[in-house]
Amino acid sequence: MVGLVRRSSATVGSAVFFVAGPGTVTVLVPWLLTGFRWQEPVAHWWLARVLGGALILAGAAVLVHAFSRFVREGRGTPVPVAAPDHLVVGGLYRHVRNPMYVALFAVLIGEPLLLGGLWALLYPLVLWCFVAPYVRWREEPALVRRFGADYECYRSAVPAWIPRLRPRHQ
């Protein structure tokens, strides 16, 4: 019974994290910066809007997929209190080590393209200056400690940020 209560509270916490974490980064902060107001279009702006919308949709789909891999394959979540028991290397994780971050940045780049406020592209640039070092110097050493040689092998085979076209074979 205790395991069931622990797992269900972790599931609720993870759901809150899934909405609050990415929601804050991709919705609340951009809304505070831009008010999500449409800017007047300029010549050929429709192409940027289409690209922006595609980035937002793709990023959202990747976030859902990556999070579900943590639950199904890792038997946990990205939330530290319910961390996965197994290293997650399937699905999109075969192409890139950080699909959730890549997806977040896709959304953050797509929003200004869709709305027309190109100055808001500064936000993902500034955020990148914090996220990339955090992943490199905090998350990756923690994964090495947790999963050892398995993570080292995975890290050497799969790029961190730019997805490769051919997936890593498991």
C-alpha positions as CSV (number, residue, x, y, z in Angstrom):
1,M,0.0,0.0,0.0
2,V,2.8,2.4,0.8
3,G,4.4,1.8,-2.6
4,L,1.1,2.6,-4.3
5,V,0.7,5.8,-2.3
6,R,4.3,6.8,-3.1
7,R,3.8,6.1,-6.8
8,S,0.5,7.9,-7.0
9,S,1.8,11.0,-5.2
10,A,4.9,10.9,-7.5
11,T,2.5,10.7,-10.5
12,V,0.5,13.7,-9.3
13,G,3.7,15.7,-8.6
14,S,5.1,14.7,-12.0
15,A,1.9,15.9,-13.7
16,V,2.1,19.2,-11.9
17,F,5.8,19.5,-12.9
18,F,4.9,18.6,-16.5
19,V,2.5,21.5,-16.6
20,A,4.3,24.0,-14.3
21,G,7.9,23.5,-15.5
22,P,7.5,23.7,-19.3
23,G,4.4,25.8,-18.9
24,T,6.3,28.5,-17.0
25,V,9.2,28.5,-19.5
26,T,7.1,28.3,-22.7
27,V,3.9,30.1,-21.8
28,L,4.1,32.3,-18.7
29,V,7.4,34.0,-19.3
30,P,6.8,34.6,-23.0
31,W,3.4,35.9,-22.2
32,L,4.9,38.3,-19.6
33,L,7.4,39.4,-22.2
34,T,5.0,39.8,-25.2
35,G,1.5,39.6,-24.0
36,F,1.1,37.2,-26.9
37,R,0.1,40.2,-29.1
38,W,0.3,39.8,-32.9
39,Q,2.7,42.2,-34.5
40,E,1.9,43.7,-37.9
41,P,3.1,41.4,-40.6
42,V,5.7,42.5,-43.1
43,A,6.4,41.1,-46.6
44,H,6.7,37.3,-46.6
45,W,6.0,37.2,-42.8
46,W,3.5,34.4,-43.4
47,L,6.4,32.0,-43.9
48,A,7.9,32.9,-40.5
49,R,4.4,32.4,-39.0
50,V,4.0,29.0,-40.6
51,L,7.5,28.0,-39.4
52,G,6.8,29.3,-35.9
53,G,3.5,27.4,-35.7
54,A,5.2,24.2,-36.9
55,L,8.0,24.6,-34.3
56,I,5.4,25.1,-31.5
57,L,3.4,22.0,-32.5
58,A,6.5,19.8,-33.0
59,G,8.0,21.0,-29.7
60,A,4.7,20.2,-27.8
61,A,4.6,16.7,-29.4
62,V,8.2,16.0,-28.5
63,L,7.6,17.1,-24.9
64,V,4.7,14.7,-24.5
65,H,6.6,11.9,-26.2
66,A,9.8,12.4,-24.2
67,F,7.9,12.6,-20.9
68,S,6.0,9.5,-21.7
69,R,9.3,7.7,-22.4
70,F,10.4,8.5,-18.8
71,V,7.2,6.9,-17.5
72,R,7.1,3.8,-19.7
73,E,10.8,3.0,-20.2
74,G,12.4,4.6,-17.2
75,R,9.7,3.8,-14.7
76,G,9.9,7.3,-13.4
77,T,9.7,10.9,-14.4
78,P,12.1,13.8,-15.1
79,V,11.2,15.1,-11.6
80,P,14.0,14.3,-9.2
81,V,11.7,13.1,-6.5
82,A,10.4,10.4,-8.9
83,A,13.5,9.9,-11.0
84,P,13.6,7.0,-13.4
85,D,14.9,3.6,-12.3
86,H,16.2,2.8,-15.8
87,L,18.2,5.0,-18.2
88,V,15.9,6.3,-20.9
89,V,17.5,5.7,-24.3
90,G,14.6,4.7,-26.6
91,G,12.3,6.7,-28.8
92,L,13.6,10.2,-29.6
93,Y,16.3,9.6,-27.0
94,R,18.0,7.5,-29.7
95,H,18.5,10.7,-31.8
96,V,19.3,13.3,-29.1
97,R,20.1,13.1,-25.4
98,N,18.0,16.1,-24.4
99,P,14.8,16.1,-26.5
100,M,12.8,17.9,-23.8
101,Y,15.1,20.8,-23.8
102,V,15.3,20.8,-27.6
103,A,11.5,20.8,-27.7
104,L,11.3,23.7,-25.2
105,F,13.7,25.7,-27.3
106,A,11.7,24.9,-30.5
107,V,8.6,26.3,-28.8
108,L,10.4,29.4,-27.5
109,I,11.8,30.1,-31.0
110,G,8.4,29.3,-32.7
111,E,6.5,31.8,-30.5
112,P,8.2,35.0,-31.7
113,L,8.1,33.7,-35.3
114,L,4.4,33.1,-35.0
115,L,3.6,36.3,-33.2
116,G,6.0,38.5,-35.1
117,G,7.9,39.8,-32.1
118,L,11.4,38.9,-33.2
119,W,13.0,40.8,-30.3
120,A,11.5,38.0,-28.1
121,L,14.1,35.6,-29.6
122,L,16.4,37.1,-27.0
123,Y,14.6,35.1,-24.3
124,P,15.6,31.6,-25.6
125,L,19.1,32.9,-26.2
126,V,19.5,34.1,-22.6
127,L,17.9,30.9,-21.3
128,W,20.3,28.8,-23.3
129,C,23.2,30.5,-21.5
130,F,21.8,29.0,-18.3
131,V,20.4,25.6,-19.5
132,A,23.4,24.4,-21.5
133,P,25.9,24.8,-18.6
134,Y,23.4,23.4,-16.1
135,V,22.9,20.2,-18.2
136,R,26.7,19.8,-18.8
137,W,27.9,20.5,-15.2
138,R,25.0,19.4,-13.1
139,E,22.7,16.9,-14.9
140,E,25.2,14.9,-16.8
141,P,27.5,14.2,-13.8
142,A,24.4,13.1,-11.8
143,L,23.5,10.7,-14.6
144,V,27.0,9.3,-14.6
145,R,26.8,8.7,-10.9
146,R,23.3,7.1,-11.2
147,F,23.8,5.0,-14.3
148,G,27.6,4.7,-14.6
149,A,29.0,3.0,-17.7
150,D,25.6,2.8,-19.4
151,Y,25.2,6.5,-19.4
152,E,28.9,7.0,-20.5
153,C,28.3,4.7,-23.5
154,Y,25.0,6.5,-24.3
155,R,26.6,9.9,-24.0
156,S,29.4,9.0,-26.4
157,A,27.0,7.6,-29.0
158,V,24.2,10.2,-29.0
159,P,24.6,14.0,-29.4
160,A,23.4,16.3,-26.7
161,W,21.6,19.1,-28.7
162,I,21.4,18.5,-32.4
163,P,19.4,15.4,-33.3
164,R,21.1,13.0,-35.6
165,L,19.0,11.5,-38.4
166,R,20.0,7.9,-37.9
167,P,19.0,6.7,-34.5
168,R,21.4,5.0,-32.1
169,H,20.9,1.2,-32.1
170,Q,20.1,-0.2,-28.7
